[in-house]
Amino acid sequence: MIQVIRATPRKHRIGVVGPRSAKKVSVTRGGTTLKDILPEQIQAWARLIGQRRAKDVYKLAQRGIQGTLPELLTYDWLDKKHLSFSFQYPLLGGRATRGGAVVDFIVWNLSPNGYYIWRIQGDYWHTGYAVEKKDEVQKLRLSALRVGGVPIVGVIDIWESRIYNDCPNVFLAAEIGMEKGRAA
């Protein structure tokens, strides 16, 4: 038997929050009062990056875009700037080849001279002598590449702590080919 689903009236929808309100709102549905209508993940992210940015990242996750929180924040930045980019782009053979790389972002239209690679560097996973040397070697190899005959003009490392604490400056610097470095 096919069940007909009707649209839920706006006052009974879970998660409806006024455009200027980021407060917790109670909604009554079927005799039950639902508090904290924002998903738990948004609330956790909001403590770190703010309510608006957390909602934007949550929308990306709902669209099926998978990545770490700093990757999703970067994806959201590039998307809102209407820049042409690819996410999780395999180079040098990707994961299938030893020494291959899957770069976080390759930005196609920032420079008329070529493409930029943006690598999102986690403060935890990219710390330590061995990892830093491996990242340096990979950066040199990526800098020497051509993609479709077009050279890579810059490999920019964007650090997780900078994305959280120095947005939008870290992205504006990356757009012109500058790295802000790891935050102290």
N, C-alpha and C positions, 0 to 999 in steps of 0.2 A: 504494500500500500504506500502511495506517495503522500508525504505530509506537506501541506502547504505552509510555507514560512512567510509570515507577514513582517513588515518592517516594524521594529521596536520604536515606540514613540521616544522622542528626544529626552524627555524627563526620566525615562526608565533605563537609558543606556548607561552601562558601566564605563567610567572613564571620561565622562564629559566634564570638562573644566572650562570655566570662562577664560577668555583670552588674556585677561590681566591677572588672573588668580592662579597661583601655584600652591595654594593652601590645600590641605586635605579636606575633602568634601564628602558628606554622607549622602548616600543615595538609597532610597527605599525601593526594594524590588521584591515583590511577592511576600511582603510582610517582614522581610529581613533587611536590617540596616547594614549596608556595606560601608565600612570606613576604609580609609587609605586606598582610594580607588586607583591611584597610580601603581603600576606594576612594581613589585619589589626591586627588580633590577634597575628601574629608572631611579628609584629612591637611593639605592646604593651608589649609582653613578653620580647622582646630583650632589651628593656630599663632596665628591672629588672634583667635578667639572662644572657644576651649576645646573639648574633645572632645565633651562632652554637647550643647552648643548646635549644633556642627557636624553631629552625627548627626541631630538634630531637623530641621535645615534640609535635610539630604540626603533625609530621608524625605518632606518636602514636595515637593522636586524630583522624587522618584520617583513621586509622585502626579500629576505633570504641572502643578504650579503653577509658573509662570514669573515670575521677577522678579530683581531684584538681591539681593545678599546682605543688605543692610540691610532691604529690603522683605520678604524671606523671614523674617528674624528678627522683624520686627514682626508679620507674619502669624501666626507661631508663637505669639507672646505673646498676641495677641487670641484665637486659637483655644483656647489653654490656659485663658484666663480665661473662656471660653464667652460672649464678647461677640458681639453680632450686628453684622456688618459686611459691606461689599462691597469687593472689591479691584479696582483699576483701573476706577473708576466714571466714565463720561463725563458731564460737565456743560458747560453753555454751548455745546452742539453737539459736544463731544468733538473728536477729531482731524479730523473732516470740516469743521469751521467754523473760519475764521480767528479767533483769540482764544478758541477753545474750550479746554477742559481735560479731561484724564483724571486725576482725583485718585487718589492711591495708595490711600487708605482713606477710606470714609465709615462712621463708627461710629454705629449707629442707637440704641443703648440706654444711653448714658452719662449723659444728662441728660433729665429730664422736660420741659425747655423746648425741646428741639430736638436736632439732630444735630451731631456734630463731624466735621470733615474733618482727617485727618492726612496731611500731605505729608512724604514722606521726602526730605530734601535731601542730596544727595551733596556731600562736601567739595570735590571737584574741579569738578563741573559747575555748581554753584550759587555760584561765587565770581567776583567781578568786578563792576564798577560797573553795566554794562549788564544783566547777568543779574539782579543783585540788584534793580534798579529794575523789571524785568519781573516778577519774583516778587512784589514789593510790590503792583504793580497787580493782578496775578492774585489775590492774597490779599484785597484790598479787594473785588474783584468777587465772589469766592466767598462772602465774609462777608455780602453783601447778598442772597444767594439764598434761595429757599425750594424745598425738594424735596418734591413731593407735598403742598404747602401747609404743610409744617413748616419752620420757619426753621433756618438754620445758625447755631448759637450760638458756634462757634469754629472757626478755622482754625489748626491747630497745626503748626508746622514742627519736625520731629524730625531732627536732624543725624546723619549717618552715624557720625562719630567718637564721638558720645555713645552711640549704640546699641552700639558695640563696647566702649566703656570705662566707661560709667556705667549699665549695665543692672543692675537693673530700675528704678532711680530715674528715668530719662528717661521710661519708659512710665507709671510711677505719677504723675508730674507731668502728663503728657499726658492721663491719665484724668480729672484734675480741671481741665483746661483751661489748664494752665501750660506755657510753653515754657522749656526749659533753655538755649537759645541754642547757638551754635557753640562747640565746645571749642577752647581756645587751643592 
